Amino acid sequence: MKRTIISIVIIITSFVLQGTLFKALDFGNVSPNLLLIIVVSMGLMKGQRTGLIAGFFSGLLCDVFLSPYIGFYSIVYMYLGYMAGSFNRVFFPEDVKLPMALIAGSDLIYGFTCYAFMFLLRGRLNIGYYMLHVCIPECVYTMVVTVILYPALLWIHKRLEKGERKQEKKFV
């Protein structure tokens, strides 16, 4: 229960920061995708189910407040969280290379998916421009923020794991 409440607070806080503070700190109209960092990190740390659920609620926030289409971002974030959760078995908390690679790859997939469904289907065929001026800069900016945010998420995860282990010992 404690992990669920903390996860909800983290997702809502990230959504608010992504829409306010980081929109003000954008570079060339590009801001980092905090929700993607949260979803991929949660999936990587706790598995596919957690990544799927975190992705659904993160995407639902984006759908309700930012998108004219309900369900698009939910599906995208769900798949990305589920895919990140697939790497849970090879997750080593101190090794930051895997989370960085997964977040970078997920951000590129996210950017391409948004391009494909929101621009390509409306006849805007300039994928090179979109990738060079939107996707790649967003990925780089997200990676810079990941270097700062991921250790904090890892610290929270370890604290919650420690508390959960103590609770399990009480019942045994």
C-alpha positions in Angstrom: 0.0 0.0 0.0 2.8 2.4 0.9 4.6 1.7 -2.5 1.3 2.4 -4.3 0.8 5.7 -2.6 4.4 6.8 -3.1 4.2 5.8 -6.8 1.0 7.8 -7.3 2.6 10.8 -5.7 5.8 10.4 -7.8 3.7 10.2 -11.1 1.5 13.2 -10.3 4.5 15.3 -9.1 6.4 14.4 -12.3 3.4 15.3 -14.5 3.1 18.6 -12.8 6.8 19.4 -13.0 6.9 18.3 -16.7 4.0 20.6 -17.5 5.2 23.6 -15.5 8.8 23.9 -14.4 10.4 22.0 -17.3 8.2 23.7 -19.9 9.7 27.0 -18.6 13.2 25.4 -18.8 12.9 24.2 -22.3 15.6 24.4 -24.9 14.4 25.2 -28.4 10.8 24.2 -27.5 12.1 20.8 -26.3 11.6 19.6 -22.7 12.4 16.3 -21.0 9.9 13.6 -20.6 9.8 13.0 -16.9 6.9 10.6 -17.0 8.9 8.4 -19.4 11.8 8.3 -16.9 9.4 7.3 -14.1 7.5 4.7 -16.1 10.7 3.0 -17.5 12.4 3.1 -14.1 9.4 1.6 -12.3 9.1 -1.1 -14.9 12.8 -1.9 -14.7 12.9 -1.9 -10.9 9.6 -3.9 -10.2 8.7 -5.7 -13.4 6.3 -5.8 -16.3 3.1 -5.5 -14.3 4.3 -2.4 -12.4 5.6 -0.8 -15.6 2.3 -1.5 -17.3 0.2 0.0 -14.5 2.5 3.0 -14.1 2.4 3.5 -17.8 -1.3 3.4 -17.9 -1.8 6.0 -15.2 1.0 8.3 -16.5 -0.5 8.1 -20.0 -4.0 8.7 -18.7 -2.9 11.9 -17.1 -1.4 13.0 -20.4 -4.6 11.9 -22.3 -6.9 13.8 -20.0 -5.0 17.0 -19.6 -2.9 17.3 -22.8 -4.5 15.4 -25.6 -7.6 15.6 -27.7 -7.5 11.8 -27.9 -8.2 9.6 -24.9 -6.1 6.4 -24.8 -3.2 7.3 -27.1 -0.6 8.2 -24.5 -2.0 5.5 -22.2 -1.2 2.8 -24.7 2.2 4.2 -25.6 3.3 4.5 -22.0 1.8 1.1 -21.1 3.9 -0.6 -23.8 7.0 1.2 -22.9 6.6 0.4 -19.2 5.9 -3.3 -20.0 8.9 -3.5 -22.3 11.1 -2.0 -19.6 9.7 -4.4 -17.1 11.0 -7.3 -19.3 14.5 -6.3 -18.4 13.8 -6.6 -14.6 15.6 -9.9 -14.4 18.9 -8.3 -15.6 18.5 -5.2 -13.5 21.5 -4.3 -11.3 20.6 -1.2 -9.2 24.1 0.3 -9.2 24.7 -0.1 -12.9 23.2 3.0 -14.6 24.0 1.9 -18.2 20.9 -0.3 -18.6 18.4 2.3 -17.3 20.0 5.0 -19.4 19.9 2.9 -22.5 16.3 1.8 -21.9 15.2 5.4 -21.3 17.0 6.6 -24.4 15.5 3.9 -26.5 12.0 4.3 -25.0 12.2 8.1 -25.7 13.1 7.5 -29.3 10.3 5.0 -29.7 7.9 7.4 -28.0 8.9 10.2 -30.3 8.6 8.1 -33.4 5.2 6.7 -32.3 3.9 10.2 -31.7 5.2 11.3 -35.1 3.7 8.3 -36.8 0.2 8.7 -35.3 -0.1 12.5 -34.9 1.8 13.8 -37.9 2.4 11.1 -40.5 -1.2 10.1 -40.7 -2.1 13.8 -41.4 0.2 14.0 -44.4 3.2 15.6 -42.8 6.0 13.5 -44.2 9.2 15.3 -43.1 10.4 12.7 -40.6 14.0 13.8 -40.9 13.2 17.3 -39.6 11.1 15.9 -36.8 13.7 13.4 -35.7 16.5 16.0 -35.8 14.7 18.9 -34.2 12.3 17.2 -31.8 13.1 13.5 -31.0 16.8 13.6 -30.7 17.0 16.8 -28.6 14.2 15.6 -26.4 16.1 12.3 -25.9 19.3 14.1 -25.0 17.5 16.5 -22.6 15.7 13.5 -21.0 19.0 11.7 -20.6 20.5 14.7 -18.8 17.6 14.8 -16.4 17.8 11.0 -16.0 21.3 11.4 -14.6 19.8 13.5 -11.8 16.4 11.8 -11.3 17.3 8.1 -11.6 19.5 8.0 -8.4 16.6 9.6 -6.4 14.1 7.0 -7.8 16.6 4.2 -7.0 17.0 5.5 -3.4 13.2 5.5 -3.0 13.0 2.0 -4.4 15.7 0.7 -2.0 14.0 2.3 1.0 10.6 0.8 0.0 12.2 -2.7 -0.5 13.9 -2.5 2.9 10.5 -1.6 4.5 8.8 -4.4 2.6 11.4 -6.9 3.8 10.9 -5.8 7.4 7.1 -6.2 7.0 7.6 -9.8 5.6 9.8 -10.7 8.6 7.1 -9.6 11.0 4.6 -12.0 9.6 6.9 -15.0 9.5 
